[in-house]
Amino acid sequence: MNKWTDKFVRLLLVAILFSSSRLLFGGPEPLATDGKDYSKEVVPVKKSWCETPSLWEIRIGAPGWLAGVSGESGVKGVVGSSDVSFDQLLTHLTHVPIVLSADIRYQRWEIFGDGQYMEVGSSATLPGLLFTNANFHLKTGLAEGFVGYRLINCDKAALSLFAGARYSYQGGDLSIFNNGDARLVIPRQLLGIRNKLAFSGSTDWVDPVIGARGKVRIWKATSLYAEGDIGGFDANSDSAFEIHRQGRTLVKTPISSEDWSYQLRGGLEFQISRRFWLQTGWRWLRTDFVSGGFTNKTDLNGPFIQGGVNF
């Protein structure tokens, strides 16, 4: 091997050793062809539109529903009509409504429900000499609980299908009073007419319910929400009757029995702070229940507001 070959072999060995040290121990990246060093530049990562929310979420609320009552209701076959709009509700309330809601989510699974009890009353003046005053009190209560699964589970949007049950309570008191005319004391005794006629009773039932609900953020901490469900499916339908007057006698007439319910609600939700939120909107609940001597074919309809805390 001559001296030139020896020098070439030495240079080749040095180059191989230098390249190996670069691979093993690292080193500065070569400059680009334009002379700029791009090794320290951070490539921005595009943020996903559907960010998964936290594992757990718990929300407790106190709903306020100014629900007007309209439709037909009755106990023991005696059916009457009521029409109290939501703006007249406060003047007809006989008790402060009892309300509560809860919503728990783990990943895509949800458990939620709410409840309310309300009693309204109204009075009427009847024509005639024997009776002049009538009072009617309608008591309604509901408690509903559902299990849902989120088809869309994002921070900015959510869509769930759910199923569960709704417990409903209905009670009614109808009282008709003597007009107090002293001239009619003896005629009333001879006719056997009491000073007060009263009809009262109550019933309750549980309906299966299915539905869907969703929410989408439209601007910063403001979201649109909506929910709808259908229930009953004639699960509690049975024989039913109403009482009608034919001449001077009362006749019990068989009627068709049914058990259905429909509900819609929607509006805006505001995340006031990290822990506190507020919902406002409209809620409508239609009940078509006729069974035995009870009739509840009413609409609860009015503005809805709810405030709460989330964990």
C-alpha positions as a LaTeX table, in Angstrom:
\begin{tabular}{lrrr}
\hline
Residue & $x$ (\AA) & $y$ (\AA) & $z$ (\AA) \\
\hline
Met1 & 0.00 & 0.00 & 0.00 \\
Asn2 & 1.57 & 3.34 & $-1.05$ \\
Lys3 & 1.42 & 6.51 & 0.96 \\
Trp4 & $-1.54$ & 7.98 & $-1.00$ \\
Thr5 & $-3.64$ & 4.90 & $-0.44$ \\
Asp6 & $-2.72$ & 4.97 & 3.24 \\
Lys7 & $-3.85$ & 8.63 & 3.55 \\
Phe8 & $-7.17$ & 7.91 & 1.79 \\
Val9 & $-7.93$ & 4.98 & 4.12 \\
Arg10 & $-7.18$ & 7.14 & 7.19 \\
Leu11 & $-9.47$ & 9.94 & 5.96 \\
Leu12 & $-12.24$ & 7.43 & 5.25 \\
Leu13 & $-11.95$ & 5.97 & 8.77 \\
Val14 & $-12.07$ & 9.47 & 10.32 \\
Ala15 & $-15.21$ & 10.31 & 8.32 \\
Ile16 & $-16.95$ & 7.07 & 9.40 \\
Leu17 & $-16.08$ & 7.66 & 13.06 \\
Phe18 & $-17.31$ & 11.27 & 12.91 \\
Ser19 & $-20.64$ & 10.24 & 11.35 \\
Ser20 & $-21.13$ & 7.50 & 13.94 \\
Ser21 & $-20.56$ & 9.93 & 16.81 \\
Arg22 & $-23.18$ & 12.27 & 15.31 \\
Leu23 & $-25.72$ & 9.43 & 15.24 \\
Leu24 & $-24.91$ & 8.21 & 18.76 \\
Phe25 & $-24.50$ & 11.48 & 20.63 \\
Gly26 & $-26.44$ & 13.89 & 18.48 \\
Gly27 & $-25.38$ & 17.20 & 17.24 \\
Pro28 & $-26.55$ & 20.31 & 15.57 \\
Glu29 & $-28.89$ & 19.86 & 12.65 \\
Pro30 & $-27.56$ & 21.00 & 9.34 \\
Leu31 & $-28.73$ & 24.32 & 8.04 \\
Ala32 & $-31.34$ & 24.43 & 5.30 \\
Thr33 & $-30.36$ & 25.47 & 1.83 \\
Asp34 & $-31.63$ & 29.01 & 2.54 \\
Gly35 & $-29.23$ & 29.34 & 5.48 \\
Lys36 & $-31.92$ & 29.34 & 8.21 \\
Asp37 & $-31.97$ & 27.00 & 11.22 \\
Tyr38 & $-35.46$ & 25.48 & 11.60 \\
Ser39 & $-34.54$ & 23.03 & 14.39 \\
Lys40 & $-35.92$ & 25.22 & 17.18 \\
Glu41 & $-39.20$ & 26.16 & 15.54 \\
Val42 & $-42.40$ & 24.72 & 17.18 \\
Val43 & $-44.94$ & 23.33 & 14.76 \\
Pro44 & $-48.45$ & 24.34 & 15.96 \\
Val45 & $-50.84$ & 21.43 & 16.64 \\
Lys46 & $-54.33$ & 21.97 & 15.23 \\
Lys47 & $-56.95$ & 21.89 & 18.01 \\
Ser48 & $-59.77$ & 19.38 & 17.56 \\
Trp49 & $-63.31$ & 20.82 & 17.36 \\
Cys50 & $-64.64$ & 17.96 & 19.50 \\
Glu51 & $-62.71$ & 18.08 & 22.73 \\
Thr52 & $-63.77$ & 15.39 & 25.20 \\
Pro53 & $-65.13$ & 16.84 & 28.47 \\
Ser54 & $-63.96$ & 15.75 & 31.90 \\
Leu55 & $-64.59$ & 12.21 & 33.10 \\
Trp56 & $-67.22$ & 13.21 & 35.70 \\
Glu57 & $-69.81$ & 15.99 & 35.85 \\
Ile58 & $-72.43$ & 16.58 & 38.55 \\
Arg59 & $-75.09$ & 19.31 & 38.30 \\
Ile60 & $-77.66$ & 20.21 & 40.97 \\
Gly61 & $-80.39$ & 22.71 & 40.12 \\
Ala62 & $-83.48$ & 24.41 & 41.46 \\
Pro63 & $-85.92$ & 24.78 & 38.56 \\
Gly64 & $-88.65$ & 27.38 & 38.53 \\
Trp65 & $-91.50$ & 26.62 & 36.14 \\
Leu66 & $-94.36$ & 29.11 & 35.84 \\
Ala67 & $-96.62$ & 26.51 & 34.27 \\
Gly68 & $-100.11$ & 27.55 & 33.38 \\
Val69 & $-102.76$ & 24.80 & 33.59 \\
Ser70 & $-105.41$ & 24.26 & 30.93 \\
Gly71 & $-107.64$ & 21.36 & 29.95 \\
Glu72 & $-109.99$ & 18.92 & 31.64 \\
Ser73 & $-109.51$ & 17.19 & 34.97 \\
Gly74 & $-111.80$ & 15.30 & 37.26 \\
Val75 & $-112.16$ & 12.93 & 40.19 \\
Lys76 & $-114.78$ & 10.21 & 40.77 \\
Gly77 & $-116.20$ & 10.78 & 37.30 \\
Val78 & $-116.95$ & 14.47 & 37.84 \\
Val79 & $-114.98$ & 16.37 & 35.17 \\
Gly80 & $-114.38$ & 20.10 & 35.00 \\
Ser81 & $-112.35$ & 22.48 & 32.88 \\
Ser82 & $-109.56$ & 24.74 & 34.07 \\
Asp83 & $-107.66$ & 27.50 & 32.31 \\
Val84 & $-105.05$ & 29.29 & 34.40 \\
Ser85 & $-102.38$ & 30.93 & 32.21 \\
Phe86 & $-98.81$ & 31.26 & 33.49 \\
Asp87 & $-99.20$ & 35.01 & 34.09 \\
Gln88 & $-102.16$ & 34.27 & 36.42 \\
Leu89 & $-100.45$ & 31.41 & 38.20 \\
Leu90 & $-99.17$ & 33.36 & 41.20 \\
Thr91 & $-102.69$ & 34.53 & 42.06 \\
His92 & $-104.01$ & 30.95 & 41.98 \\
Leu93 & $-101.20$ & 29.13 & 43.77 \\
Thr94 & $-102.29$ & 27.76 & 47.13 \\
His95 & $-98.88$ & 26.33 & 48.05 \\
Val96 & $-95.30$ & 27.19 & 47.21 \\
Pro97 & $-94.16$ & 24.75 & 44.49 \\
Ile98 & $-91.55$ & 22.15 & 45.51 \\
Val99 & $-88.86$ & 21.64 & 42.85 \\
Leu100 & $-85.45$ & 19.94 & 42.44 \\
Ser101 & $-83.26$ & 18.60 & 39.63 \\
Ala102 & $-80.06$ & 16.52 & 39.42 \\
Asp103 & $-77.79$ & 15.49 & 36.54 \\
Ile104 & $-74.82$ & 13.11 & 36.82 \\
Arg105 & $-72.55$ & 12.11 & 33.93 \\
Tyr106 & $-69.71$ & 9.59 & 33.78 \\
Gln107 & $-67.97$ & 9.55 & 30.39 \\
Arg108 & $-70.87$ & 9.07 & 27.95 \\
Trp109 & $-73.40$ & 7.71 & 30.47 \\
Glu110 & $-75.91$ & 10.02 & 32.18 \\
Ile111 & $-78.38$ & 9.77 & 35.04 \\
Phe112 & $-80.71$ & 12.74 & 35.48 \\
Gly113 & $-84.15$ & 13.71 & 36.66 \\
Asp114 & $-86.31$ & 16.36 & 38.30 \\
Gly115 & $-89.51$ & 16.75 & 40.27 \\
Gln116 & $-92.23$ & 19.27 & 41.04 \\
Tyr117 & $-95.38$ & 19.53 & 43.14 \\
Met118 & $-97.92$ & 22.30 & 42.58 \\
Glu119 & $-101.44$ & 23.13 & 43.73 \\
Val120 & $-103.72$ & 25.73 & 42.18 \\
Gly121 & $-107.23$ & 26.78 & 43.12 \\
Ser122 & $-110.04$ & 28.80 & 41.63 \\
Ser123 & $-113.53$ & 29.92 & 42.57 \\
Ala124 & $-116.71$ & 30.45 & 40.59 \\
Thr125 & $-120.17$ & 31.90 & 41.16 \\
Leu126 & $-123.01$ & 29.59 & 40.17 \\
Pro127 & $-126.45$ & 30.73 & 39.03 \\
Gly128 & $-129.53$ & 29.77 & 41.04 \\
Leu129 & $-130.93$ & 30.18 & 44.53 \\
Leu130 & $-129.63$ & 27.05 & 46.27 \\
Phe131 & $-125.89$ & 27.28 & 45.53 \\
Thr132 & $-123.78$ & 30.27 & 44.70 \\
Asn133 & $-120.11$ & 29.49 & 45.40 \\
Ala134 & $-117.86$ & 26.70 & 44.12 \\
Asn135 & $-114.19$ & 26.10 & 44.86 \\
Phe136 & $-111.90$ & 23.81 & 42.88 \\
His137 & $-108.35$ & 22.78 & 43.84 \\
Leu138 & $-106.13$ & 20.88 & 41.44 \\
Lys139 & $-103.01$ & 19.18 & 42.80 \\
Thr140 & $-100.37$ & 17.96 & 40.37 \\
Gly141 & $-97.01$ & 16.38 & 41.01 \\
Leu142 & $-94.38$ & 14.69 & 38.90 \\
Ala143 & $-91.01$ & 13.06 & 39.43 \\
Glu144 & $-89.00$ & 11.73 & 36.52 \\
Gly145 & $-85.71$ & 9.85 & 36.25 \\
Phe146 & $-83.76$ & 8.77 & 33.17 \\
Val147 & $-80.64$ & 6.94 & 32.04 \\
Gly148 & $-79.03$ & 8.36 & 28.91 \\
Tyr149 & $-76.13$ & 7.68 & 26.57 \\
Arg150 & $-74.30$ & 10.42 & 24.67 \\
Leu151 & $-73.99$ & 9.82 & 20.95 \\
Ile152 & $-72.04$ & 13.09 & 20.73 \\
Asn153 & $-69.81$ & 13.82 & 23.73 \\
Cys154 & $-67.93$ & 17.07 & 23.10 \\
Asp155 & $-67.20$ & 20.18 & 25.11 \\
Lys156 & $-69.02$ & 22.34 & 22.55 \\
Ala157 & $-71.86$ & 19.96 & 21.68 \\
Ala158 & $-73.68$ & 16.96 & 23.11 \\
Leu159 & $-76.54$ & 14.73 & 21.96 \\
Ser160 & $-78.10$ & 12.00 & 24.12 \\
Leu161 & $-80.78$ & 9.36 & 23.83 \\
Phe162 & $-82.48$ & 8.40 & 27.11 \\
Ala163 & $-85.12$ & 6.17 & 28.63 \\
Gly164 & $-86.72$ & 6.07 & 32.05 \\
Ala165 & $-89.97$ & 6.67 & 33.88 \\
Arg166 & $-92.23$ & 9.53 & 34.97 \\
Tyr167 & $-94.26$ & 9.35 & 38.17 \\
Ser168 & $-97.43$ & 11.47 & 38.07 \\
Tyr169 & $-99.82$ & 12.43 & 40.85 \\
Gln170 & $-103.22$ & 14.02 & 40.49 \\
Gly171 & $-105.59$ & 15.15 & 43.19 \\
Gly172 & $-108.69$ & 17.28 & 43.10 \\
Asp173 & $-111.19$ & 18.84 & 45.47 \\
Leu174 & $-114.49$ & 20.31 & 44.27 \\
Ser175 & $-116.75$ & 22.02 & 46.83 \\
Ile176 & $-120.13$ & 23.68 & 46.27 \\
Phe177 & $-121.48$ & 25.80 & 49.13 \\
Asn178 & $-124.88$ & 26.95 & 50.33 \\
Asn179 & $-125.56$ & 30.57 & 49.41 \\
Gly180 & $-126.63$ & 31.33 & 52.98 \\
Asp181 & $-130.09$ & 32.64 & 52.08 \\
Ala182 & $-132.19$ & 32.33 & 55.29 \\
Arg183 & $-135.42$ & 32.08 & 53.28 \\
Leu184 & $-134.30$ & 28.71 & 51.86 \\
Val185 & $-133.49$ & 26.90 & 55.10 \\
Ile186 & $-136.80$ & 24.98 & 55.29 \\
Pro187 & $-137.01$ & 24.21 & 51.52 \\
Arg188 & $-133.46$ & 22.82 & 51.64 \\
Gln189 & $-134.37$ & 20.60 & 54.61 \\
Leu190 & $-137.51$ & 19.35 & 52.87 \\
Leu191 & $-135.56$ & 18.61 & 49.68 \\
Gly192 & $-132.72$ & 16.94 & 51.62 \\
Ile193 & $-130.06$ & 19.20 & 50.10 \\
Arg194 & $-126.92$ & 19.50 & 52.19 \\
Asn195 & $-125.24$ & 22.82 & 52.86 \\
Lys196 & $-122.10$ & 21.60 & 51.10 \\
Leu197 & $-121.46$ & 19.19 & 48.28 \\
Ala198 & $-117.90$ & 17.94 & 47.99 \\
Phe199 & $-116.03$ & 15.65 & 45.62 \\
Ser200 & $-112.41$ & 14.72 & 46.20 \\
Gly201 & $-109.92$ & 12.04 & 45.36 \\
Ser202 & $-106.42$ & 11.36 & 44.10 \\
Thr203 & $-104.51$ & 8.89 & 41.98 \\
Asp204 & $-100.95$ & 8.27 & 40.82 \\
Trp205 & $-99.28$ & 6.27 & 38.07 \\
Val206 & $-95.88$ & 5.58 & 36.47 \\
Asp207 & $-95.26$ & 5.93 & 32.73 \\
Pro208 & $-92.36$ & 4.54 & 30.69 \\
Val209 & $-90.63$ & 7.39 & 28.80 \\
Ile210 & $-88.14$ & 7.66 & 25.92 \\
Gly211 & $-86.59$ & 10.80 & 24.48 \\
Ala212 & $-83.60$ & 12.79 & 23.30 \\
Arg213 & $-81.80$ & 15.93 & 24.43 \\
Gly214 & $-78.91$ & 18.03 & 23.20 \\
Lys215 & $-76.86$ & 21.15 & 23.74 \\
Val216 & $-74.57$ & 23.20 & 21.49 \\
Arg217 & $-72.36$ & 26.16 & 22.42 \\
Ile218 & $-73.11$ & 29.18 & 20.25 \\
Trp219 & $-70.88$ & 31.85 & 21.80 \\
Lys220 & $-68.31$ & 31.66 & 24.62 \\
Ala221 & $-70.28$ & 30.56 & 27.73 \\
Thr222 & $-73.71$ & 30.62 & 26.03 \\
Ser223 & $-75.36$ & 27.44 & 24.73 \\
Leu224 & $-78.62$ & 26.38 & 23.14 \\
Tyr225 & $-80.36$ & 23.38 & 24.74 \\
Ala226 & $-83.42$ & 21.32 & 23.79 \\
Glu227 & $-85.16$ & 18.20 & 25.08 \\
Gly228 & $-88.21$ & 16.17 & 24.06 \\
Asp229 & $-89.82$ & 12.94 & 25.21 \\
Ile230 & $-92.90$ & 10.80 & 24.84 \\
Gly231 & $-94.33$ & 8.46 & 27.46 \\
Gly232 & $-97.26$ & 6.41 & 28.64 \\
Phe233 & $-97.89$ & 4.18 & 25.63 \\
Asp234 & $-101.23$ & 3.23 & 27.26 \\
Ala235 & $-99.35$ & 1.33 & 29.96 \\
Asn236 & $-101.92$ & 2.31 & 32.62 \\
Ser237 & $-105.03$ & 2.40 & 30.49 \\
Asp238 & $-108.03$ & 0.55 & 31.92 \\
Ser239 & $-111.79$ & 0.98 & 32.13 \\
Ala240 & $-112.97$ & 4.55 & 32.77 \\
Phe241 & $-116.21$ & 6.41 & 33.38 \\
Glu242 & $-117.74$ & 9.85 & 33.75 \\
Ile243 & $-120.86$ & 10.95 & 35.61 \\
His244 & $-123.51$ & 12.92 & 33.73 \\
Arg245 & $-126.87$ & 14.29 & 34.77 \\
Gln246 & $-129.94$ & 12.99 & 33.00 \\
Gly247 & $-132.95$ & 14.85 & 34.31 \\
Arg248 & $-132.81$ & 14.56 & 38.10 \\
Thr249 & $-130.61$ & 11.48 & 38.17 \\
Leu250 & $-126.86$ & 10.97 & 37.83 \\
Val251 & $-125.73$ & 8.39 & 35.30 \\
Lys252 & $-122.33$ & 6.70 & 35.10 \\
Thr253 & $-121.22$ & 6.56 & 31.46 \\
Pro254 & $-118.32$ & 4.33 & 30.25 \\
Ile255 & $-115.66$ & 6.21 & 28.27 \\
Ser256 & $-112.42$ & 5.32 & 26.53 \\
Ser257 & $-109.36$ & 4.98 & 28.75 \\
Glu258 & $-105.92$ & 6.28 & 27.71 \\
Asp259 & $-102.44$ & 6.99 & 29.06 \\
Trp260 & $-100.01$ & 9.18 & 27.05 \\
Ser261 & $-97.70$ & 12.09 & 27.82 \\
Tyr262 & $-95.57$ & 14.44 & 25.71 \\
Gln263 & $-92.93$ & 16.97 & 26.78 \\
Leu264 & $-90.81$ & 19.63 & 25.08 \\
Arg265 & $-88.40$ & 22.14 & 26.57 \\
Gly266 & $-85.67$ & 24.38 & 25.22 \\
Gly267 & $-83.87$ & 27.69 & 25.58 \\
Leu268 & $-80.51$ & 29.19 & 26.52 \\
Glu269 & $-77.93$ & 28.12 & 29.08 \\
Phe270 & $-75.32$ & 30.48 & 30.57 \\
Gln271 & $-72.21$ & 29.26 & 32.38 \\
Ile272 & $-71.99$ & 32.22 & 34.76 \\
Ser273 & $-68.77$ & 31.03 & 36.38 \\
Arg274 & $-66.81$ & 27.83 & 36.71 \\
Arg275 & $-69.31$ & 26.47 & 39.25 \\
Phe276 & $-72.60$ & 28.26 & 38.57 \\
Trp277 & $-74.96$ & 28.05 & 35.60 \\
Leu278 & $-78.36$ & 29.39 & 34.59 \\
Gln279 & $-80.99$ & 28.07 & 32.17 \\
Thr280 & $-83.94$ & 29.99 & 30.79 \\
Gly281 & $-86.51$ & 28.95 & 28.21 \\
Trp282 & $-89.93$ & 27.36 & 27.77 \\
Arg283 & $-91.38$ & 24.02 & 28.93 \\
Trp284 & $-94.55$ & 22.23 & 27.85 \\
Leu285 & $-95.96$ & 18.98 & 29.24 \\
Arg286 & $-99.12$ & 17.39 & 27.87 \\
Thr287 & $-100.84$ & 14.61 & 29.84 \\
Asp288 & $-103.67$ & 12.47 & 28.44 \\
Phe289 & $-104.66$ & 10.18 & 31.29 \\
Val290 & $-108.14$ & 8.71 & 31.72 \\
Ser291 & $-108.57$ & 5.70 & 33.99 \\
Gly292 & $-111.25$ & 4.71 & 36.45 \\
Gly293 & $-113.02$ & 7.87 & 37.58 \\
Phe294 & $-109.95$ & 10.08 & 37.06 \\
Thr295 & $-109.37$ & 12.39 & 34.13 \\
Asn296 & $-106.24$ & 14.43 & 33.51 \\
Lys297 & $-106.20$ & 15.84 & 30.00 \\
Thr298 & $-104.19$ & 18.95 & 30.77 \\
Asp299 & $-101.34$ & 21.07 & 29.45 \\
Leu300 & $-98.68$ & 22.49 & 31.75 \\
Asn301 & $-97.18$ & 25.29 & 29.70 \\
Gly302 & $-95.02$ & 28.29 & 30.55 \\
Pro303 & $-91.60$ & 29.93 & 30.94 \\
Phe304 & $-88.86$ & 27.97 & 32.64 \\
Ile305 & $-85.83$ & 29.20 & 34.60 \\
Gln306 & $-83.32$ & 27.15 & 36.52 \\
Gly307 & $-80.17$ & 27.97 & 38.42 \\
Gly308 & $-77.64$ & 25.54 & 39.78 \\
Val309 & $-74.13$ & 24.48 & 40.62 \\
Asn310 & $-71.86$ & 22.00 & 38.83 \\
Phe311 & $-68.92$ & 19.98 & 40.17 \\
\hline
\end{tabular}
